[in-house]
């Protein structure tokens, strides 16, 4: 800490030092005020107790008169009894402060003032009506009530004359205590943030390691070979589509043709196969027997229908379709492609049904599940980290605001520039 009383100099304190320094600076003002405030509060408390006793006296006197039942004062005794009950109830509701401060004293005075205002009205309205009975009791009550009002006036004078600056000082001490609490919260939030960051790094590392293990497994155990076979199948599928491209239109027309000539009609098996050639040409060819007899039967019937005019195509399309049919029927143009398709499907089946492949696939599935769990946990940690970071930043801003307010209050109270670091 650096220190001097000059306004031009800036006094620097840590948040743990400022309270002690401010107490030393303000004790010459604060201690006399608190002593006086405590004295006045105690006097007010005793005055309220005395007023309560005076109310009980009214209650007891009126009760005795009611019990005697004398006709003339009976009604006034009833009124006084009810009034005394009200006085007592109001006094009981006033909260006496445990610790005296400007704020607690102000609230104490406010509650007492409200009770006294209503009591004053009751006294003015009802005491004359009760006269001339209970004159001595009423006089004693009014004396006690007058002393209580004097005590309240002294408290109000103190609040008016001295509490403006003292209230700012008390607020400053509360801000200092609040600053300490906020700094403790900041440390806690900082620890939570670091924990979340460490957990995130750990999950990221576990995810990378798991994904690397999955990549290694995919390069072994037939997984990569399956991938290569799938690429071969894709290439063969494109080649089959290309080889049958000029037959797609005639096939679609054949699908929709309603034939009554049994010799030209497709059998159910042929019709089913035709649908496969339209939808998935590669699978249709790969599942044909040697020399793809089903396709040849379909093409033969298609040729007859085109010759008889039952299936009509544009000249160019018809010419290309006839050339494609001629190559397949007479030149066996699909033989190599057919065999390659059969071979690739067989290799995939053999590989995918092997024990090693099944084990690898099972491990991969388990690792994939672990990866998804790790990702979900990491998302949860990231969400928690964002929440903590938001709370951290908000607390940091509150700390800055507390420090600025404390510095402003102290400047106004002591005429000294201070900085809390």
C-alpha positions as CSV (number, residue, x, y, z in Angstrom):
1,X,0.0,0.0,0.0
2,X,1.1,3.5,-0.8
3,X,-0.2,6.3,1.3
4,X,-0.5,10.1,1.7
5,X,-3.3,12.5,2.5
6,X,-2.8,14.7,-0.6
7,X,-5.7,14.8,-3.1
8,X,-3.2,14.7,-6.0
9,X,-1.8,11.3,-4.9
10,X,-3.5,8.0,-5.6
11,X,-3.6,5.5,-2.7
12,X,-3.5,1.9,-3.8
13,X,-4.9,-1.0,-1.8
14,X,-5.7,-4.6,-2.3
15,X,-9.3,-5.6,-1.6
16,X,-8.2,-7.2,1.7
17,X,-6.5,-4.0,2.9
18,X,-9.1,-1.4,2.1
19,X,-11.5,-2.2,4.9
20,X,-8.9,-1.8,7.7
21,X,-7.7,1.4,6.2
22,X,-11.2,2.8,5.8
23,X,-12.0,1.9,9.4
24,X,-9.0,3.7,10.7
25,X,-9.9,6.8,8.6
26,X,-13.5,6.9,9.6
27,X,-13.6,5.6,13.2
28,X,-13.3,9.1,14.7
29,X,-16.7,9.8,13.0
30,X,-18.2,6.4,12.9
31,X,-17.6,5.4,16.5
32,X,-19.3,8.5,18.1
33,X,-22.2,8.1,15.7
34,X,-22.7,4.5,16.5
35,X,-22.4,5.2,20.3
36,X,-25.0,8.0,20.0
37,X,-27.3,5.9,17.7
38,X,-27.1,2.9,20.1
39,X,-27.9,5.2,23.1
40,X,-30.9,6.7,21.3
41,X,-32.1,3.3,20.0
42,X,-31.9,1.9,23.6
43,X,-33.8,4.9,24.9
44,X,-36.5,4.5,22.2
45,X,-36.8,0.8,23.1
46,X,-37.3,1.7,26.8
47,X,-39.8,4.4,25.8
48,X,-41.8,1.8,23.8
49,X,-41.6,-0.6,26.8
50,X,-42.9,2.1,29.1
51,X,-45.7,2.9,26.5
52,X,-46.6,-0.8,26.5
53,X,-46.8,-0.7,30.3
54,X,-48.9,2.4,30.2
55,X,-51.2,0.6,27.7
56,X,-51.5,-2.4,30.0
57,X,-52.4,0.0,32.8
58,X,-55.2,1.4,30.7
59,X,-56.2,-2.2,29.9
60,X,-56.3,-3.3,33.5
61,X,-58.2,-0.2,34.8
62,X,-60.8,-0.5,32.1
63,X,-61.1,-4.3,32.7
64,X,-61.8,-3.7,36.4
65,X,-64.5,-1.1,35.6
66,X,-66.1,-3.5,33.1
67,X,-66.2,-6.3,35.7
68,X,-67.9,-4.0,38.2
69,X,-70.6,-3.3,35.6
70,X,-71.5,0.2,36.8
71,X,-73.9,1.5,34.2
72,X,-72.5,5.1,33.8
73,X,-68.8,4.5,33.0
74,X,-69.4,1.0,31.4
75,X,-69.4,2.2,27.8
76,X,-66.3,4.4,28.3
77,X,-64.5,1.5,29.9
78,X,-65.3,-0.7,26.9
79,X,-64.0,1.9,24.5
80,X,-60.8,2.4,26.6
81,X,-60.2,-1.3,26.8
82,X,-60.5,-1.7,23.0
83,X,-58.2,1.3,22.6
84,X,-55.6,-0.1,24.9
85,X,-55.6,-3.4,23.0
86,X,-54.9,-1.5,19.8
87,X,-52.0,0.5,21.4
88,X,-50.4,-2.7,22.6
89,X,-50.8,-4.5,19.2
90,X,-49.1,-1.6,17.4
91,X,-46.2,-1.5,19.9
92,X,-45.6,-5.2,19.5
93,X,-45.4,-4.9,15.7
94,X,-42.5,-2.4,15.9
95,X,-39.2,-4.3,15.3
96,X,-36.3,-3.3,17.5
97,X,-33.0,-3.6,15.5
98,X,-30.4,-6.0,16.8
99,X,-27.5,-4.0,15.4
100,X,-27.7,-0.2,15.0
101,X,-27.0,1.3,11.6
102,X,-28.4,4.2,9.6
103,X,-30.5,1.8,7.7
104,X,-31.8,-0.2,10.6
105,X,-32.4,3.0,12.7
106,X,-34.3,4.6,9.7
107,X,-36.6,1.5,9.5
108,X,-37.0,1.5,13.3
109,X,-38.0,5.2,13.2
110,X,-40.3,4.7,10.3
111,X,-42.3,1.9,11.9
112,X,-42.4,3.8,15.2
113,X,-43.5,7.0,13.5
114,X,-46.4,5.2,11.7
115,X,-47.6,3.6,15.0
116,X,-47.4,7.0,16.8
117,X,-49.3,8.9,14.1
118,X,-52.3,6.5,14.3
119,X,-52.1,6.4,18.1
120,X,-52.1,10.2,18.2
121,X,-55.3,10.3,16.1
122,X,-56.9,7.7,18.4
123,X,-55.9,9.7,21.5
124,X,-57.4,12.9,20.0
125,X,-60.6,11.2,18.9
126,X,-61.3,9.0,21.9
127,X,-59.8,10.3,25.1
128,X,-62.2,13.3,25.2
129,X,-65.1,10.9,24.8
130,X,-63.9,8.8,27.7
131,X,-63.6,12.0,30.0
132,X,-64.1,12.5,32.8
133,X,-63.4,8.9,33.7
134,X,-59.9,7.3,34.0
135,X,-58.4,10.8,34.1
136,X,-55.3,9.8,36.1
137,X,-54.6,6.8,33.9
138,X,-55.1,8.8,30.7
139,X,-52.8,11.5,32.1
140,X,-50.1,9.0,32.9
141,X,-50.4,7.4,29.4
142,X,-50.1,10.8,27.7
143,X,-47.0,11.7,29.8
144,X,-45.3,8.4,28.7
145,X,-46.5,8.9,25.1
146,X,-45.0,12.4,25.1
147,X,-41.6,11.1,26.3
148,X,-41.7,8.4,23.6
149,X,-42.4,11.1,21.0
150,X,-39.4,13.1,22.3
151,X,-37.2,10.0,22.0
152,X,-38.4,9.5,18.4
153,X,-37.7,13.2,17.6
154,X,-34.1,12.8,18.8
155,X,-33.6,9.7,16.5
156,X,-35.1,11.6,13.6
157,X,-32.8,14.6,14.3
158,X,-29.8,12.2,14.2
159,X,-31.0,10.6,10.9
160,X,-31.5,14.0,9.3
161,X,-28.3,15.7,10.4
162,X,-25.7,12.9,10.5
163,X,-27.0,9.9,8.6
164,X,-26.5,11.2,5.0
165,X,-22.7,10.8,5.1
166,X,-22.8,7.8,7.5
167,X,-25.2,6.0,5.3
168,X,-22.8,6.3,2.4
169,X,-20.0,5.0,4.6
170,X,-22.1,2.0,5.8
171,X,-23.0,1.3,2.2
172,X,-19.2,1.4,1.4
173,X,-18.4,-1.2,4.1
174,X,-21.2,-3.4,2.7
175,X,-19.7,-3.0,-0.8
176,X,-16.3,-4.0,0.6
177,X,-17.8,-7.1,2.2
178,X,-19.6,-7.8,-1.1
179,X,-16.4,-7.4,-3.0
180,X,-14.7,-10.0,-0.9
181,X,-17.6,-12.5,-1.5
182,X,-17.5,-11.8,-5.3
183,X,-13.7,-12.4,-5.4
184,X,-14.2,-15.7,-3.6
185,X,-16.9,-16.6,-6.2
186,X,-14.5,-15.6,-9.0
187,X,-11.8,-17.9,-7.7
188,X,-14.4,-20.7,-7.5
189,X,-15.7,-20.0,-11.0
190,X,-12.1,-19.9,-12.3
191,X,-11.5,-23.4,-10.8
192,X,-14.7,-24.7,-12.4
193,X,-13.7,-23.2,-15.8
194,X,-10.3,-24.8,-15.6
195,X,-11.8,-28.1,-14.7
196,X,-14.2,-27.9,-17.6
197,X,-11.4,-27.0,-20.0
198,X,-9.2,-29.9,-18.7
199,X,-12.2,-32.3,-19.2
200,X,-12.8,-31.0,-22.7
201,X,-9.1,-31.6,-23.6
202,X,-9.3,-35.1,-22.1
203,X,-12.4,-36.0,-24.1
204,X,-10.9,-34.6,-27.3
205,X,-7.8,-36.7,-26.8
206,X,-10.0,-39.8,-26.2
207,X,-12.1,-39.1,-29.3
208,X,-8.9,-38.7,-31.4
209,X,-7.4,-41.9,-30.0
210,X,-10.7,-43.9,-30.6
211,X,-11.1,-42.5,-34.1
212,X,-7.4,-43.5,-34.9
213,X,-8.1,-47.0,-33.6
214,X,-11.2,-47.2,-35.8
215,X,-9.1,-46.0,-38.8
216,X,-6.5,-48.7,-38.1
217,X,-9.1,-51.4,-37.8
218,X,-10.7,-50.3,-41.1
219,X,-7.4,-50.7,-42.8
220,X,-7.2,-54.3,-41.4
221,X,-9.7,-57.1,-41.1
222,X,-11.2,-56.8,-44.5
223,X,-12.9,-53.4,-44.0
224,X,-10.6,-51.6,-46.4
225,X,-11.0,-54.5,-48.9
226,X,-14.8,-54.2,-48.7
227,X,-14.3,-50.6,-49.5
228,X,-12.2,-51.4,-52.5
229,X,-14.8,-54.0,-53.6
230,X,-17.6,-51.4,-53.3
231,X,-15.6,-49.1,-55.5
232,X,-15.2,-51.9,-58.1
233,X,-19.0,-52.6,-57.9
234,X,-19.7,-48.9,-58.4
235,X,-17.5,-48.9,-61.5
236,X,-19.0,-52.1,-62.9
237,X,-22.5,-50.7,-62.2
238,X,-21.7,-47.7,-64.3
239,X,-20.3,-49.9,-67.1
240,X,-23.5,-52.1,-67.0
241,X,-25.7,-49.0,-67.2
242,X,-23.7,-47.8,-70.1
243,X,-23.9,-51.1,-71.9
244,X,-27.7,-51.2,-71.5
245,X,-28.4,-47.5,-71.9
246,X,-30.1,-47.9,-75.3
247,X,-32.4,-50.6,-74.0
248,X,-33.8,-48.5,-71.1
249,X,-36.6,-46.9,-73.2
250,X,-37.7,-50.2,-74.8
251,X,-37.6,-51.9,-71.4
252,X,-39.9,-49.2,-69.9
253,X,-42.3,-49.6,-72.9
254,X,-42.2,-53.3,-72.4
255,X,-43.1,-52.9,-68.7
256,X,-46.2,-51.0,-69.5
257,X,-47.4,-53.0,-72.5
258,X,-50.6,-55.1,-72.1
259,X,-50.1,-58.2,-74.2
260,X,-52.6,-60.9,-75.0
261,X,-50.4,-63.0,-77.3
262,X,-48.9,-65.6,-75.0
263,X,-46.0,-66.2,-77.3
264,X,-44.9,-62.6,-77.0
265,X,-45.9,-62.1,-73.3
266,X,-43.3,-62.2,-70.5
267,X,-43.5,-64.8,-67.9
268,X,-43.8,-63.6,-64.3
269,X,-40.1,-64.4,-63.7
270,X,-39.1,-62.6,-66.8
271,X,-41.3,-59.6,-65.9
272,X,-39.7,-59.5,-62.4
273,X,-36.3,-59.6,-64.0
274,X,-37.2,-56.9,-66.4
275,X,-38.1,-54.6,-63.5
276,X,-34.7,-55.3,-62.0
277,X,-32.9,-54.4,-65.3
278,X,-34.8,-51.1,-65.3
279,X,-34.2,-50.3,-61.6
280,X,-30.8,-51.9,-60.8
281,X,-29.1,-53.1,-64.0
282,X,-25.9,-54.3,-62.2
283,X,-27.8,-56.5,-59.7
284,X,-30.0,-57.9,-62.4
285,X,-27.0,-58.9,-64.6
286,X,-24.9,-60.2,-61.6
287,X,-27.7,-62.5,-60.5
288,X,-28.1,-64.1,-64.0
289,X,-27.1,-67.7,-64.7
290,X,-24.3,-68.4,-67.2
291,X,-24.8,-66.6,-70.5
292,X,-27.6,-64.5,-68.8
293,X,-30.5,-66.6,-70.3
294,X,-33.2,-64.5,-68.7
295,X,-32.0,-61.3,-70.4
296,X,-31.7,-63.1,-73.7
297,X,-35.3,-64.3,-73.4
298,X,-36.5,-60.8,-72.6
299,X,-34.5,-59.3,-75.6
300,X,-35.8,-62.0,-78.0
301,X,-39.4,-61.1,-77.1
302,X,-38.6,-57.4,-77.2
303,X,-37.2,-57.9,-80.8
304,X,-40.4,-59.7,-81.9
305,X,-42.6,-56.9,-80.4
306,X,-40.5,-54.2,-82.1
307,X,-40.7,-56.1,-85.5
308,X,-44.5,-56.5,-85.2
309,X,-44.9,-52.8,-84.3
310,X,-46.4,-53.5,-80.9
311,X,-43.4,-51.5,-79.4
312,X,-42.7,-48.4,-81.4
313,X,-39.6,-46.2,-81.0
314,X,-38.2,-43.2,-82.9
315,X,-36.0,-44.4,-85.8
316,X,-32.7,-43.4,-84.1
317,X,-33.6,-45.0,-80.8
318,X,-34.9,-48.1,-82.5
319,X,-31.6,-48.5,-84.5
320,X,-29.5,-48.1,-81.4
321,X,-31.7,-50.6,-79.5
322,X,-31.4,-53.1,-82.3
323,X,-27.6,-52.8,-82.4
324,X,-27.4,-53.3,-78.6
325,X,-29.7,-56.4,-78.8
326,X,-27.6,-57.8,-81.7
327,X,-24.4,-57.4,-79.7
328,X,-25.8,-59.1,-76.6
329,X,-27.6,-62.0,-78.5
330,X,-25.1,-62.7,-81.3
331,X,-21.8,-61.4,-80.0
332,X,-22.2,-62.2,-76.3
333,X,-21.0,-58.6,-75.6
334,X,-21.9,-58.8,-71.8
335,X,-20.0,-62.0,-71.1
336,X,-16.9,-60.4,-69.6
337,X,-19.0,-57.8,-67.7
338,X,-21.3,-60.6,-66.4
339,X,-18.4,-62.6,-65.1
340,X,-16.8,-59.7,-63.4
341,X,-20.1,-58.8,-61.7
342,X,-20.5,-62.3,-60.4
343,X,-16.9,-62.4,-59.2
344,X,-17.1,-59.1,-57.3
345,X,-20.3,-60.0,-55.5
346,X,-18.9,-63.4,-54.6
347,X,-15.7,-61.8,-53.2
348,X,-17.8,-59.3,-51.1
349,X,-20.0,-62.1,-49.8
350,X,-17.0,-64.3,-48.8
351,X,-15.2,-61.4,-47.2
352,X,-18.2,-60.1,-45.3
353,X,-19.1,-63.5,-43.9
354,X,-15.6,-64.2,-42.6
355,X,-15.1,-64.5,-38.8
356,X,-12.4,-61.9,-38.8
357,X,-14.6,-59.4,-40.6
358,X,-17.4,-60.0,-38.1
359,X,-15.1,-59.5,-35.2
360,X,-13.7,-56.3,-36.7
361,X,-17.2,-55.0,-37.5
362,X,-18.3,-55.7,-33.9
363,X,-15.3,-53.9,-32.5
364,X,-15.9,-50.9,-34.8
365,X,-19.5,-50.8,-33.8
366,X,-18.4,-50.7,-30.1
367,X,-15.8,-48.0,-30.8
368,X,-18.3,-46.0,-32.7
369,X,-20.7,-46.1,-29.8
370,X,-17.9,-45.1,-27.4
371,X,-17.1,-42.2,-29.7
372,X,-20.7,-41.0,-29.7
373,X,-20.8,-41.1,-25.9
374,X,-17.6,-39.2,-25.7
375,X,-18.9,-36.6,-28.0
376,X,-22.1,-36.2,-26.0
377,X,-20.1,-35.9,-22.8
378,X,-17.8,-33.3,-24.5
379,X,-20.9,-31.3,-25.6
380,X,-22.2,-31.3,-22.1
381,X,-18.8,-30.1,-20.8
382,X,-18.7,-27.4,-23.5
383,X,-22.2,-26.3,-22.4
384,X,-21.1,-26.2,-18.8
385,X,-17.9,-24.3,-19.7
386,X,-20.0,-21.6,-21.6
387,X,-22.3,-21.3,-18.5
388,X,-19.3,-20.9,-16.2
389,X,-17.6,-18.5,-18.5
390,X,-20.7,-16.3,-18.6
391,X,-21.0,-16.4,-14.8
392,X,-17.2,-15.6,-14.6
393,X,-17.5,-12.6,-16.9
394,X,-20.6,-11.3,-15.1
395,X,-18.8,-11.7,-11.7
396,X,-15.8,-9.9,-13.1
397,X,-18.0,-7.0,-14.2
398,X,-19.6,-6.9,-10.8
399,X,-16.2,-6.7,-9.1
400,X,-15.2,-3.8,-11.4
401,X,-18.4,-2.0,-10.6
402,X,-18.0,-2.6,-6.8
403,X,-14.5,-1.3,-6.9
404,X,-15.5,1.9,-8.8
405,X,-18.4,2.6,-6.4
406,X,-16.2,2.1,-3.4
407,X,-13.5,4.4,-4.9
408,X,-16.2,7.1,-5.6
409,X,-17.7,6.8,-2.1
410,X,-14.4,7.1,-0.4
411,X,-13.4,10.1,-2.5
412,X,-16.7,11.8,-1.5
413,X,-16.3,10.9,2.1
414,X,-12.6,11.4,2.8
415,X,-11.6,13.6,-0.2
416,X,-8.9,11.0,-1.0
417,X,-8.3,9.2,-4.4
418,X,-7.9,5.5,-3.9
419,X,-7.5,2.6,-6.3
420,X,-8.4,-1.0,-5.4
421,X,-6.1,-3.4,-7.3
